[in-house]
Amino acid sequence: GLPIQAELFIDAVDEEIENRLEATKYVTNLPESANRAATAARGSWDALADKSENSGSPLASLRKGLRSLFLYTPDQDELKDSEEDSTKLKEVADLLTETATTANVVTDHFARVSKLTNQDPGTVLSTEQRGAVFELSRCQELIASYRRVNFETGKRLSRQ
C-alpha cells in the first residue's frame, strides 16, 4: 500500500526535536556552575551581613532605629519603614540561604555521581548530551526522508 501521510504529527515531532536541540546549546558544565552558584550565594549572604555592620545599610538603619526606641518614640512612618526594611532583608536573606542550600545539594549530588561512576559528572553529562544530539539528528534525517515521499505515487524523491 501507499505510505501514510501524517503531516501534523511529523510537524509536531520536528518542532520538539528542534526545541531539544536548541536546549542542548545552553548546557554548561553543571558541576562547576553549581559550585559557582553556591559560592555566589554564600558571598552575597556574607556581603549582606557585612553591609549590615556599616552605617549606610538598611539593616544598620534598622538597628539604629531599634536602639533609638529607648531614646525617643518614633512616628508611625518611621516604624512602618523599619518594618518594611526588616521584612525585605529577611526575604533576601531567606532567598540567599535557599539558593546556597539548593546549590550545595546539587554539588553533593554531583559528588555522589562522581563516586558512583568513577568519572567527572561533567564528562558523564557531556557524553549523554552528545548521545542525545546524535539521536535527535537521526530523527531529523528520518523526518527529512519522510518529507521526500510523494504520497500520490508512494515514491521517494531524491535528495536535492
GROMACS elastic network, one bead per residue, 0.5 to 0.9 nm:
[ bonds ]
;  ai    aj funct       b0    kb
    1     4     6  0.88704   500
    1   154     6  0.82213   500
    2   151     6  0.70301   500
    2   152     6  0.80384   500
    2   153     6  0.75833   500
    2   154     6  0.52559   500
    2   155     6  0.88244   500
    3   149     6  0.82222   500
    3   150     6  0.89479   500
    3   151     6  0.65339   500
    3   154     6  0.60889   500
    3   155     6  0.89422   500
    4   151     6  0.76288   500
    5   146     6  0.89169   500
    5   151     6  0.68525   500
    6     9     6  0.55190   500
    6    10     6  0.61831   500
    6    11     6  0.85962   500
    7    10     6  0.50828   500
    7    11     6  0.59047   500
    7    12     6  0.84950   500
    7   147     6  0.87674   500
    8    11     6  0.51235   500
    8    12     6  0.61918   500
    8    13     6  0.86667   500
    9    12     6  0.51438   500
    9    13     6  0.62146   500
    9    14     6  0.85358   500
   10    13     6  0.50532   500
   10    14     6  0.59499   500
   10    15     6  0.85047   500
   10   143     6  0.69929   500
   10   146     6  0.85613   500
   10   147     6  0.89936   500
   11    14     6  0.50150   500
   11    15     6  0.61220   500
   11    16     6  0.86099   500
   11   143     6  0.88405   500
   12    15     6  0.51722   500
   12    16     6  0.62521   500
   12    17     6  0.86947   500
   13    16     6  0.50806   500
   13    17     6  0.61742   500
   13    18     6  0.86415   500
   13   139     6  0.89240   500
   13   143     6  0.86073   500
   14    17     6  0.51225   500
   14    18     6  0.62297   500
   14    19     6  0.86747   500
   14   139     6  0.82472   500
   14   140     6  0.70051   500
   14   143     6  0.71260   500
   15    18     6  0.50796   500
   15    19     6  0.62024   500
   15    20     6  0.86690   500
   16    19     6  0.50633   500
   16    20     6  0.62035   500
   16    21     6  0.85915   500
   17    20     6  0.51333   500
   17    21     6  0.60974   500
   17    22     6  0.84863   500
   17   136     6  0.61569   500
   17   137     6  0.82917   500
   17   139     6  0.76668   500
   17   140     6  0.74047   500
   18    21     6  0.51257   500
   18    22     6  0.60253   500
   18    23     6  0.85577   500
   18   136     6  0.84918   500
   18   140     6  0.86631   500
   19    22     6  0.50691   500
   19    23     6  0.61767   500
   19    24     6  0.88443   500
   20    23     6  0.50257   500
   20    24     6  0.64853   500
   20   133     6  0.84935   500
   20   136     6  0.79965   500
   21    24     6  0.52513   500
   21    25     6  0.70551   500
   21   132     6  0.86027   500
   21   133     6  0.65156   500
   21   136     6  0.71469   500
   21   137     6  0.84010   500
   22    25     6  0.55430   500
   22    26     6  0.76193   500
   23    26     6  0.57223   500
   23    27     6  0.71409   500
   24    27     6  0.54402   500
   24    28     6  0.89173   500
   24   129     6  0.71059   500
   24   130     6  0.89970   500
   24   132     6  0.88289   500
   24   133     6  0.76137   500
   25    28     6  0.83637   500
   27    30     6  0.74992   500
   27   126     6  0.88196   500
   27   129     6  0.85933   500
   28    31     6  0.88473   500
   28    32     6  0.84988   500
   28    33     6  0.74724   500
   28   122     6  0.86388   500
   28   126     6  0.88998   500
   29    32     6  0.55451   500
   29    33     6  0.61466   500
   29    34     6  0.87509   500
   29   121     6  0.88453   500
   29   122     6  0.56722   500
   29   123     6  0.87518   500
   29   125     6  0.84016   500
   29   126     6  0.82506   500
   30    34     6  0.60111   500
   30    35     6  0.85538   500
   30   107     6  0.89791   500
   30   110     6  0.87078   500
   30   121     6  0.82202   500
   30   122     6  0.64798   500
   30   125     6  0.83132   500
   31    34     6  0.51758   500
   31    35     6  0.63456   500
   31    36     6  0.87175   500
   31   106     6  0.77899   500
   31   107     6  0.62536   500
   31   110     6  0.62219   500
   31   111     6  0.85989   500
   31   120     6  0.88412   500
   31   121     6  0.68026   500
   31   122     6  0.62669   500
   32    35     6  0.51470   500
   32    36     6  0.62241   500
   32    37     6  0.86369   500
   32   107     6  0.84854   500
   32   122     6  0.81666   500
   33    36     6  0.50255   500
   33    37     6  0.60722   500
   33    38     6  0.86100   500
   33   103     6  0.88468   500
   34    37     6  0.50394   500
   34    38     6  0.61903   500
   34    39     6  0.85533   500
   34   102     6  0.88221   500
   34   103     6  0.52825   500
   34   104     6  0.73615   500
   34   105     6  0.89628   500
   34   106     6  0.63743   500
   34   107     6  0.57859   500
   35    38     6  0.52028   500
   35    39     6  0.61318   500
   35    40     6  0.85133   500
   35   103     6  0.68519   500
   35   104     6  0.74217   500
   35   106     6  0.85412   500
   35   107     6  0.62466   500
   36    39     6  0.50629   500
   36    40     6  0.59378   500
   36    41     6  0.84893   500
   36   103     6  0.84917   500
   37    40     6  0.50647   500
   37    41     6  0.60598   500
   37    42     6  0.85337   500
   37    99     6  0.76691   500
   37   100     6  0.70939   500
   37   103     6  0.60264   500
   37   104     6  0.86575   500
   38    41     6  0.51986   500
   38    42     6  0.61643   500
   38    43     6  0.84651   500
   38    99     6  0.70387   500
   38   101     6  0.74406   500
   38   102     6  0.78797   500
   38   104     6  0.59972   500
   38   107     6  0.83675   500
   39    42     6  0.51713   500
   39    43     6  0.59758   500
   39    44     6  0.85007   500
   39   100     6  0.74671   500
   39   103     6  0.86505   500
   40    44     6  0.59930   500
   40    45     6  0.84822   500
   40   100     6  0.80126   500
   41    44     6  0.50209   500
   41    45     6  0.61123   500
   41    46     6  0.85385   500
   41    95     6  0.89339   500
   41    96     6  0.54782   500
   41    97     6  0.73105   500
   41    98     6  0.88231   500
   41    99     6  0.62020   500
   41   100     6  0.51464   500
   41   101     6  0.89292   500
   41   103     6  0.85689   500
   42    45     6  0.50057   500
   42    46     6  0.60990   500
   42    47     6  0.85128   500
   42    96     6  0.72916   500
   42    97     6  0.77345   500
   42    99     6  0.87256   500
   42   100     6  0.61517   500
   43    47     6  0.60214   500
   43    48     6  0.84994   500
   44    48     6  0.60667   500
   44    49     6  0.85221   500
   44    96     6  0.71410   500
   45    48     6  0.50778   500
   45    49     6  0.62046   500
   45    50     6  0.85880   500
   45    92     6  0.87065   500
   45    93     6  0.66507   500
   45    96     6  0.61295   500
   45    97     6  0.74833   500
   46    49     6  0.50024   500
   46    50     6  0.60137   500
   46    51     6  0.84490   500
   47    51     6  0.59355   500
   47    52     6  0.84847   500
   48    51     6  0.51003   500
   48    52     6  0.62832   500
   48    57     6  0.89645   500
   48    59     6  0.88883   500
   48    89     6  0.86841   500
   48    92     6  0.89101   500
   48    93     6  0.79283   500
   49    52     6  0.51635   500
   49    53     6  0.69318   500
   49    59     6  0.87950   500
   50    53     6  0.53528   500
   50    54     6  0.70807   500
   51    54     6  0.52175   500
   51    55     6  0.80911   500
   51    56     6  0.79054   500
   51    57     6  0.58586   500
   51    58     6  0.85744   500
   51    59     6  0.78322   500
   51    60     6  0.79088   500
   52    55     6  0.74313   500
   52    56     6  0.82219   500
   52    57     6  0.56735   500
   52    58     6  0.71654   500
   52    60     6  0.50646   500
   52    61     6  0.85146   500
   52    63     6  0.87979   500
   53    56     6  0.87903   500
   53    57     6  0.78015   500
   53    59     6  0.79975   500
   53    60     6  0.62430   500
   54    57     6  0.60804   500
   54    59     6  0.87158   500
   54    60     6  0.63603   500
   55    58     6  0.83583   500
   55    59     6  0.85683   500
   55    60     6  0.53883   500
   55    61     6  0.68295   500
   55    64     6  0.86915   500
   56    59     6  0.85535   500
   56    60     6  0.67134   500
   56    61     6  0.70743   500
   57    60     6  0.52166   500
   57    61     6  0.62563   500
   57    62     6  0.86307   500
   58    62     6  0.61340   500
   58    63     6  0.86683   500
   58    82     6  0.83262   500
   58    85     6  0.63157   500
   58    86     6  0.80082   500
   58    89     6  0.81096   500
   59    63     6  0.62447   500
   59    64     6  0.86189   500
   59    82     6  0.87764   500
   59    85     6  0.72651   500
   59    86     6  0.69854   500
   59    89     6  0.73664   500
   60    64     6  0.61339   500
   60    65     6  0.84033   500
   61    64     6  0.50179   500
   61    65     6  0.59951   500
   61    66     6  0.85539   500
   61    82     6  0.78576   500
   61    85     6  0.89318   500
   62    66     6  0.61731   500
   62    67     6  0.86233   500
   62    81     6  0.89308   500
   62    82     6  0.56269   500
   62    83     6  0.82937   500
   62    85     6  0.73756   500
   62    86     6  0.70796   500
   63    66     6  0.50336   500
   63    67     6  0.61696   500
   63    68     6  0.84703   500
   64    67     6  0.50461   500
   64    68     6  0.59830   500
   64    69     6  0.86245   500
   65    68     6  0.50537   500
   65    69     6  0.63804   500
   65    74     6  0.82603   500
   65    78     6  0.83162   500
   65    79     6  0.83110   500
   65    82     6  0.73514   500
   66    69     6  0.52215   500
   66    70     6  0.77836   500
   66    82     6  0.88254   500
   67    70     6  0.61536   500
   67    71     6  0.75367   500
   68    72     6  0.61290   500
   68    73     6  0.79242   500
   68    74     6  0.81976   500
   69    72     6  0.55172   500
   69    73     6  0.58649   500
   69    74     6  0.69795   500
   70    73     6  0.76300   500
   74    77     6  0.80884   500
   74    78     6  0.60789   500
   74    79     6  0.66281   500
   75    78     6  0.55537   500
   75    79     6  0.65575   500
   75    80     6  0.88512   500
   76    79     6  0.50960   500
   76    80     6  0.60659   500
   76    81     6  0.86243   500
   77    80     6  0.50325   500
   77    81     6  0.61337   500
   77    82     6  0.85813   500
   78    81     6  0.51482   500
   78    82     6  0.61730   500
   78    83     6  0.86022   500
   79    82     6  0.51225   500
   79    83     6  0.61533   500
   79    84     6  0.86261   500
   80    83     6  0.51227   500
   80    84     6  0.61748   500
   80    85     6  0.86192   500
   81    84     6  0.51030   500
   81    85     6  0.60988   500
   81    86     6  0.84831   500
   82    85     6  0.51070   500
   82    86     6  0.60273   500
   82    87     6  0.85214   500
   83    86     6  0.50475   500
   83    87     6  0.60669   500
   83    88     6  0.85769   500
   84    87     6  0.50669   500
   84    88     6  0.60915   500
   84    89     6  0.84961   500
   85    88     6  0.51789   500
   85    89     6  0.60412   500
   85    90     6  0.84736   500
   86    89     6  0.51783   500
   86    90     6  0.60854   500
   86    91     6  0.86078   500
   87    90     6  0.51221   500
   87    91     6  0.62042   500
   87    92     6  0.86981   500
   88    91     6  0.50395   500
   88    92     6  0.62050   500
   88    93     6  0.85464   500
   89    92     6  0.50496   500
   89    93     6  0.60252   500
   89    94     6  0.84570   500
   90    93     6  0.50041   500
   90    94     6  0.59997   500
   90    95     6  0.85310   500
   91    94     6  0.50581   500
   91    95     6  0.61307   500
   91    96     6  0.85849   500
   92    95     6  0.51039   500
   92    96     6  0.61378   500
   92    97     6  0.85359   500
   93    96     6  0.51236   500
   93    97     6  0.60952   500
   93    98     6  0.85511   500
   94    97     6  0.50677   500
   94    98     6  0.60731   500
   94    99     6  0.85088   500
   95    98     6  0.50373   500
   95    99     6  0.59994   500
   95   100     6  0.85255   500
   96    99     6  0.50300   500
   96   100     6  0.60873   500
   96   101     6  0.84452   500
   97   100     6  0.52027   500
   97   101     6  0.60288   500
   97   102     6  0.85237   500
   98   101     6  0.50625   500
   98   102     6  0.60181   500
   98   103     6  0.84707   500
   99   102     6  0.51996   500
   99   103     6  0.60612   500
   99   104     6  0.84698   500
  100   103     6  0.51297   500
  100   104     6  0.60299   500
  100   105     6  0.85998   500
  101   104     6  0.50552   500
  101   105     6  0.61998   500
  101   106     6  0.87180   500
  102   105     6  0.50394   500
  102   106     6  0.62945   500
  102   107     6  0.85744   500
  103   106     6  0.51094   500
  103   107     6  0.60917   500
  103   108     6  0.85587   500
  104   108     6  0.60234   500
  104   109     6  0.84814   500
  105   108     6  0.50632   500
  105   109     6  0.61495   500
  105   110     6  0.86924   500
  106   110     6  0.62645   500
  106   111     6  0.86549   500
  107   110     6  0.51176   500
  107   111     6  0.62897   500
  107   112     6  0.87880   500
  108   112     6  0.63224   500
  108   113     6  0.86942   500
  109   112     6  0.50957   500
  109   113     6  0.62472   500
  109   114     6  0.85951   500
  110   114     6  0.60990   500
  110   115     6  0.86784   500
  110   120     6  0.84152   500
  110   121     6  0.59332   500
  110   122     6  0.85960   500
  111   114     6  0.50032   500
  111   115     6  0.63309   500
  111   116     6  0.86224   500
  111   120     6  0.86190   500
  111   121     6  0.77488   500
  112   115     6  0.50966   500
  112   116     6  0.60386   500
  112   117     6  0.85384   500
  113   116     6  0.50100   500
  113   117     6  0.59403   500
  113   118     6  0.78605   500
  113   119     6  0.79148   500
  113   120     6  0.80298   500
  113   121     6  0.61805   500
  113   124     6  0.88842   500
  114   117     6  0.54059   500
  114   118     6  0.52929   500
  114   119     6  0.52018   500
  114   120     6  0.53789   500
  114   121     6  0.55147   500
  114   124     6  0.88272   500
  115   118     6  0.51238   500
  115   119     6  0.73661   500
  115   120     6  0.87360   500
  116   119     6  0.80334   500
  117   120     6  0.79890   500
  117   121     6  0.81761   500
  117   124     6  0.83200   500
  118   121     6  0.88877   500
  119   122     6  0.83940   500
  119   123     6  0.69025   500
  119   124     6  0.69081   500
  120   123     6  0.52684   500
  120   124     6  0.65211   500
  120   125     6  0.88374   500
  121   125     6  0.60962   500
  121   126     6  0.84019   500
  122   125     6  0.51403   500
  122   126     6  0.59625   500
  122   127     6  0.85236   500
  123   127     6  0.60524   500
  123   128     6  0.85586   500
  124   127     6  0.52296   500
  124   128     6  0.62962   500
  124   129     6  0.86313   500
  125   128     6  0.50818   500
  125   129     6  0.60393   500
  125   130     6  0.86241   500
  126   130     6  0.61712   500
  126   131     6  0.85995   500
  127   130     6  0.52198   500
  127   131     6  0.62878   500
  127   132     6  0.86995   500
  128   131     6  0.50731   500
  128   132     6  0.61733   500
  128   133     6  0.86529   500
  129   132     6  0.50357   500
  129   133     6  0.61452   500
  129   134     6  0.85532   500
  130   133     6  0.51125   500
  130   134     6  0.61552   500
  130   135     6  0.87136   500
  131   134     6  0.50927   500
  131   135     6  0.62838   500
  131   136     6  0.86228   500
  132   135     6  0.51634   500
  132   136     6  0.60677   500
  132   137     6  0.84663   500
  133   136     6  0.50897   500
  133   137     6  0.60156   500
  133   138     6  0.85826   500
  134   137     6  0.51221   500
  134   138     6  0.63089   500
  134   139     6  0.87946   500
  135   138     6  0.50189   500
  135   139     6  0.63506   500
  135   140     6  0.87537   500
  136   140     6  0.63413   500
  136   141     6  0.87838   500
  137   141     6  0.63958   500
  137   142     6  0.87827   500
  138   141     6  0.50462   500
  138   142     6  0.63771   500
  138   143     6  0.87416   500
  139   142     6  0.50261   500
  139   143     6  0.62348   500
  139   144     6  0.86051   500
  140   143     6  0.50599   500
  140   144     6  0.61518   500
  140   145     6  0.85505   500
  141   144     6  0.50068   500
  141   145     6  0.61256   500
  141   146     6  0.85945   500
  142   146     6  0.61538   500
  142   147     6  0.86473   500
  143   147     6  0.61974   500
  143   148     6  0.87582   500
  144   147     6  0.51001   500
  144   148     6  0.64910   500
  145   148     6  0.52406   500
  145   149     6  0.69947   500
  145   156     6  0.78757   500
  145   157     6  0.86906   500
  145   159     6  0.84912   500
  146   149     6  0.55103   500
  146   156     6  0.81884   500
  147   150     6  0.80351   500
  147   156     6  0.86514   500
  147   157     6  0.87964   500
  148   155     6  0.84997   500
  148   156     6  0.54812   500
  148   157     6  0.50031   500
  148   158     6  0.70927   500
  148   159     6  0.75765   500
  149   152     6  0.88266   500
  149   153     6  0.85429   500
  149   154     6  0.65471   500
  149   155     6  0.57826   500
  149   157     6  0.59465   500
  150   153     6  0.57353   500
  150   154     6  0.54782   500
  150   155     6  0.54401   500
  150   156     6  0.58923   500
  150   157     6  0.68166   500
  151   155     6  0.72133   500
  151   156     6  0.85991   500
  152   155     6  0.81382   500
  153   156     6  0.86555   500
  157   160     6  0.87012   500
